[in-house]
Amino acid sequence: MSEQVLVLGGAGFIGSSLAIGLKQLHPCWQIICLDNLRRRGSELNLPRLKNLGIQFVHGDIRSPSDLDPSVLNVETIIDCSAEPSVLAGFTSPQYVLQTNLLGTINILELARQTQARLLFLSTSRVYPIATLKSLNSRELPTRFEIAPDQTIPGVSQLGISEDFPLQGYRSLYGTTKLASELLIEEYRQAYNLGAIINRCGVVTGPWQMGKVDQGVFVLWVAAHYFQKPLSYIGYGGLGKQVRDLLHVEDLLRLVDYQLENFSALDGEVLNVGGGACNSLSLVETTQLCEAITKKTTQIKPLPEGRPGDIPLFITDCSKVIEKTGWQPTINPEAALRDIYQWIFEHEEILSSVLQ
């Protein structure tokens, strides 16, 4: 069992949640979190890490000197360090490319030199935009739905599987993550590097600093809580676009299982999300937020879409369920209530970040 774990992006939402959760499950483990603290709100996680005895290193994966193998000589690396915004690829391409691609190269070199195994958090955004937009779908009163008749492989009413075609454009963010996956496989073969890749969908939960470009479910709860305006962007401004959501605690359970059974899963590329049973449209999210917060907020329809938007994505998790027995257990309503409770309990420190 691994007892020395480096979490990259360890002050971010997923990184800090995994680090804290693993430390609580395995108090004897030495866990180190490295982060550049670029994302606003990530500094709020530093006291949480310190309180559990998790070491924090202020560093940047773009800089090889910050990933010194003599200092960060660990047995396992969990990479949560990406710039996760699709929109950032259209506004800050250099940062996305350097963080998500050059950063992966530096991480792989660290893993090679220390012989550490790598758990890499990739993204469902590796699947091409135009192909996803071409899916046969149906419009229901509150959402879009995948139609039963499909001509593209790797898609069913369960969602998008790992067999979905990868040819086509997918945004700079998605491209950097797919390129990272390919580099990881090369390092596996050339240097006998142990690696597991999780293509994560929308992960949500407390301590996510939701913004318009990332963290939509926290954004929605927070906007209702603080009564700030929202927009239904694209697709006629009707709010029928759909995503499945995965509570970060469910992701933690999977990651813990993967670390315990790493050799059996080495080399796997796995779709990880909430699945069809844990999907919501924006309209349905609004309805839940109103019921949970007992508040309403102004929502403006903006019919024109944004670059990189897709109307419908649901993760088919059949492969990871078959190989691990893991399944999501926290449904969308429970996830949104958890987020609401977190905001309520920490309103003072969150008001300036989430508004």
N, C-alpha and C positions, 0 to 999 in steps of 0.2 A: 504493500500500500504506500502511496505517495504521502510524504509528510512535509514536503517543502513545495509550496505552490506560489507561482507568480501570476497575478491577475493584471493584465495590461488593460488600460482604461478603467482602472480599479476604483476611481472616484466617481465614475459615471453611474448611471442608473443600473444597468445590468451588472457591470463589474462589481460595484459595491454590494449589490444585493447578493450576488453569488459568493463574494468573499465573506460577508457577514454570515450568510447561511451556512457555508461550509465550516466556518470557525465554530459556529454553534453546534453543528453536528459532530465535529471532530476537534475538540478543544486543544488537543495535543499537536495539531498541525501548525507548522510555521507558514503563515500566509503574508505575502508581500504584495502591496498594491502600488502600481506605477501609473501616473496620470499627469497630463500637462495642465489640467484645470482650466482648459480653454472654454468649456461650456459653462455658461452661467448657472449657478446653483450647485455645481459639483463640489464646491468648497464646503457646502453644508454637510457633506458626507464624511468629512475628515474627523470630526469628533466621534462619529459613530464607529469609525474604524479604530480610532485610538482607544475607545472604551473597551474594545474587545481584545486589545493587544495585537492588532494587525498593523504591521509596519507599513508606513507610507513613504514612497519615494517620488519626489517631484521631478518628472522627466518626460521626454518626448520620444516616441518610437521613430520619429524621423531622424533622430540623431544617434548614430551608432555608439558614440561615447556614453550615451545614457543607458545603453544596454550592455554594460561591461560584464562579460562572462565571469570574471573573477569576483564580482560583487553579487551578481544575480545567478548564482550557480544553484539552480533548483532542479527538482525532478519533473515537475509539470508546469507548463505554461498554458494559461487560459487567456485567449486573445479576445477581448471585448472592446478594442481600442479604436474602432473605425469612426470616421466622420459618417454618421448614419443618415444624412439628409440627401434625398434625391435632388431637391431644389438647389442644394449647395453646389452640385455639379454644373449648374448653369450660371452661378454667380461667383463661385470661388474654385474654379477647376484645379488650379495649382495645389491648393490645400488638400482637396479630395484625392488627387493623384499621389501627392507626396505622402499623405497619411496612410491611405488605404493600399497603396502599391509599394512605394519605397519602404514604408513602415513594415509591411509584410516581409520584404526581403531582409530587413534588419532583424526581425523576429526569428526568421528561419535560420539566419546565421547564428543567432544566440542559441537556438535549439540545437543546431549542429555542433557547436563548440562545447556545449554543456551536456549533450546527449539527452536533453529533456524531451519528453513527449509533449505534443501540442493538441489542445482542444480549441478549435477555431470556430468562432461564431460568424458564419456567413449570413446570407440573406435570401429571401424569396425573390428579391429584385434581380437575381441572376437570370430569371426567365424573361424572354424578350417582350417588349411592350406591344409591338404591332401584332404579334401572335396572340397575346392575351386579349387584345381588343377585338380580335376576329372570332372569339369564341361565340358559339350559339348561346344566346341568353334570352330570358323572358323577363318582362317587366311586370311586377306585382304591385299591389297598392303601396307598399312601404319599402320595396327593395328590388334590385336586380337579382336574378337567380340563374344558375347554370342550367341550361336546357339538357334533357336527357340524350338528345341526338347530337353527337359530336363527330367531326371528321379528323380532328387533330389527336395524335396519340398523347397519352399521359394526362388526360383530363376526363373527369367523370363528375357525377353529382357529389362525390366525396371531395372534389377539389382538384388541385394541380399536384401531380406526383413528380417524382424524380425523373420519369421518362419523358417529360414534356420537352419538346425540341428547344435547343439552345441557340440556333442560328438566328441572327438578327440583332438589332440595337436594343439596349436595355438601360440607358442612362450611364453617365460616367461612374456614378456610385456603383451600380450593378456590375459594370464592366470591371472595375477595380477588384470587386469581390470575387468575380468569376476568375479573373486572372490570378488572384491570390490562391484560389482553389487549385488551379493548374500548377502553380509553383510549388504548392505543398505536396502534390503528388510526385513531382520531379524530385523533391528532397526526400520523400519517402523511399523512392527507388534508388536514388544515388547514394544516400547516406544512412539508409535504414532508420529513418525518422518515424517514430510512432505518431499517428495523427488521426483525429476524428473531426469531421466537418459537419456542423449543424446549420442548415439553411433555415434561419429563423424567420417567422412571419412577424406580425405585430405583437411585441411583448409589452405588457403594461403592468402597472401596479404602483404602490406608494414609492415616493422618492424619485419618480420620473418627472423631470421638469418639462412638461408638455408645451410644445410650440406649434405654430401653424405648419411647419415643415417636418415635424417628427413628434410622436407622442400624442396622437390625436385623441385618444380616449381620456387621458389626463387633462388635455386642453379643454375637452367638452365639459367634464365635471367641474373644472376650475372656473370656466366661464359662467356656468350656471351658479356656482357658489358665490362668486364675486359679482355676478350679474354684469358681465362684460359681453359685448356683441360678438356674434359669430357669423360665418357665411357658409352657405352651401355652394361650393365652387364646382362649376362644370356640370355637364350632363343635364342641362336645362335648369340648373339651380334647384333641383327637386330633392336632393339629399338621399337619393336611392343607392348610391355607391356603397359597396359592401366589403368588409374585411373580417377575417376571423381574428380573435384576440387570445393571447396566452398570458395568464398571470405569471409573474416572475417567480412565484413560489413553485408553480408547476415546472418551470424551466429548471429551477434549482434541484428538484427531485430527479429530473432526468440527468442533469450534469453529475450529480452525486453518484447515480447508478453507473454512468459512463466511466467515471474515474475508478470506481470499484471493479469494473469489468472491461478495462481499457483494451487488453490484448484481444478479447473476443470481438471487439468492435473496431479495431485498428483498420484504417483504410476506408471506413464507411463514410458515405455522403448521405445525410438524412434530412428530409423535410421535417421541421419542428414548428408546430403551431397549434392553435386551438381546435381547428377543424370545423366542419360544417355546423356542428351542434353549438359551437361557440362563436358564431358570426353575428354581426350587427351591421345594419345600414346606419347612415348618419341620422336619418329620421327616427329610427328605432332607438338609437343612442340618446337622442334628444328626449324621447318619451321616458326612457329610464332615468335620465338625469333630472327631469322635472319631478318624477315620482320620488326620487331619493332625496333631492335637495329641498323639495317643496318650493322651488323658485322657477321662474321663467326668465328667458333673456331674448333679446332681439336677434333674429337670424335672417340675414339678408341673402336672397337668391342671386348668385352670380353665374349666369348661364355659361359663360366662356370658361373653358378649362385652363389648366396650367401645363407647362411642359412636363412630360413624364407621368402624368396622371393615368390611372387605369380605372375602369368602372367597377371591377369585380375581381377579387382574389380570395380564394379559400384554400388552405393548405390541406392536402391529402397526406395524413400522417401514418398511413397504413404500414409503411416499411418500418418506421421506428417502433411502432406499437408491436409489430410482429417480432422484431429482433430483441426488444427489451421488456415487453410487457407493460411499459409505461403508458399512461393515458392522462390527459388533463382532467383535473377534478374540480376546478373552480370555474363556475359558469359566469357569463357576462354580468348578470345582475350582482352577483357576489363580488366580482372584481371591481365594478364601479362603486359599490358600497364601501369596499375597502379603501379605495382612493378618496372617497368623500370623508371617511372617518379620519384618514391621515391629514387631509387639509384642515378639517375641523380642529384636530388636536395640535396642529403646528401652524395655525393661521398667521401668527405674528411674524414668523421667519419666512413664510412662503408668500405672503401677500405681494411683496415687491418683485418676486421672481415669477410667479404664475399670472400676474395681472398684466 
